[in-house]
Amino acid sequence: MFVVTLVKQNIDRPAWVVILAIILFSVDPILASSVAVPVPTQGAIEYHHFGNLVWGLNTALTIAVPVIMLKVGFGRWASKSALRYGKYASFLALSTVLFIFISLVQLPLERLRIEKLHAAKNVSAAPLIDWVFGQILASIPLLIVSLLAAIFVFWIINRSPKMWWVWTTAVFSVLFLSYLVAEPWTKSFEPLGTTPLEAKIAELAARSDIPRESIVLENCEPFDACDMAHVSGLGFSRTILLNKGLMASYPESWTLQTVAHESKHFAEDDNLKGWLVGTLIVLILLYLLHRICITLTVRYPKTLGFGSMGHPASCLLMIPVLNLLFLIALPPANVFRQHVELEADRFGLELTGQGQAFAEMVSSWTTGSATRVPNPTVFFMLFRSSHPSDAERIMLANSYLAEKGSE
């Protein structure tokens, strides 16, 4: 140890030198066991900033496209179309055009992002024509779901103009709850086995009163298409899914630390809490959307081309307003989610006592990636990240090591 050498060299020096050496000696074991925050590649940094730019521009386009459509007179066109074909048919046609327009104007930016991503990974992107065709095919299911959701909301608005936001929240909340409860049965998995590692996993989970049968091995093809682990379901259906393929390539200590982290989510039933918080957020957003759109349609009917939310062109007003509200809600929602994840990290550290293993695992996420940045920008953390930064998680583990070493 360099501190031992320092003490020997300064034994005949003034007292303050010896004292300083002794202080350094006392903290040297802690410093030695600390894990440094890894340095990202230049390509990862460039991709990170470019990804933020693309995300911001695409979000702006989602707001700008319907506003432009209103400006050029699509509201008045929808009024004429409704008289001829009916308001629901006109709403469906206008919504389809809107969603397709938004997807098309976002395609060039998305292609640039993909090329930047592949450049950072030093691999070739798919040919442009093939990529565009693949994007179109992949967007069809999302387009259908979006149109069904839009036409349902429009129907609710026309049936209950004053309370549509309450009924809409209730329906979507029930659907989301049903999905969360049923989600574990939509996965391919097998029960936890009897290997030494699996026995340790069951023993570790039991310390948080998690039954063995609530931990399963998820079969992912390819194996890196799924997370290392996550809690699926809620209430009686909640289950810890461990990626069988990744678990085989992870060191034992990393796997156990991951299980310890997920144990907090399982024990606290964080998916249930997330559903409750999500329902509240949707309720507030839809209420604000209702009040803002009512105010705008009453004050500016000539400019908009319509005077009520039950008009077929109302989607051109609701989409940009809802996106603006969503942007405002993102920072506090992400800060809350990051807090929940960091508390799960803290719980895992207390459960295993393996601070260095956890820090090394998180560090490997950057060193093993060509695009990951351990210290993301504030913009990314506020608007795009549901988890703490890798640097914050490593520093948490290091502080845990320091506290443990000082005991």
Secondary structure, DSSP 8 states (H G I E B T S, - for coil): -HHHHHHHHTTTS-HHHHHHHHHHHHHHHHHHH--------HHHHHHHHHHHHHHHHHHHHHHHHHHHHHHTTHHHHHHHHHHHH-HHHHHHHHHHHHHHHHHHHHHHHHHHHHHHHHHHHT-----HHHHHHHHHHHHHHHHHHHHHHHHHHHHHHHH-TTTHHHHHHHHHHHHHHHHHHHGGGGS-EEE---SHHHHHHHHHHHTTT--GGGEEEE--SSGGGS-SEEEES-GGG-EEEEEHHHHHHS-HHHHHHHHHHHHHHHHHTHHHHHHHHHHHHHHHHHHHHHHHHHHHHHH-HHHHT-SSTTSGGGHHHHHHHHHHHHHHHHHHHHHHHHHHHHHHHHHHHHHH--HHHHHHHHHHHHHT-SS--SS--HHHHHHT-SS--HHHHHHHHHHHHHHHHH-
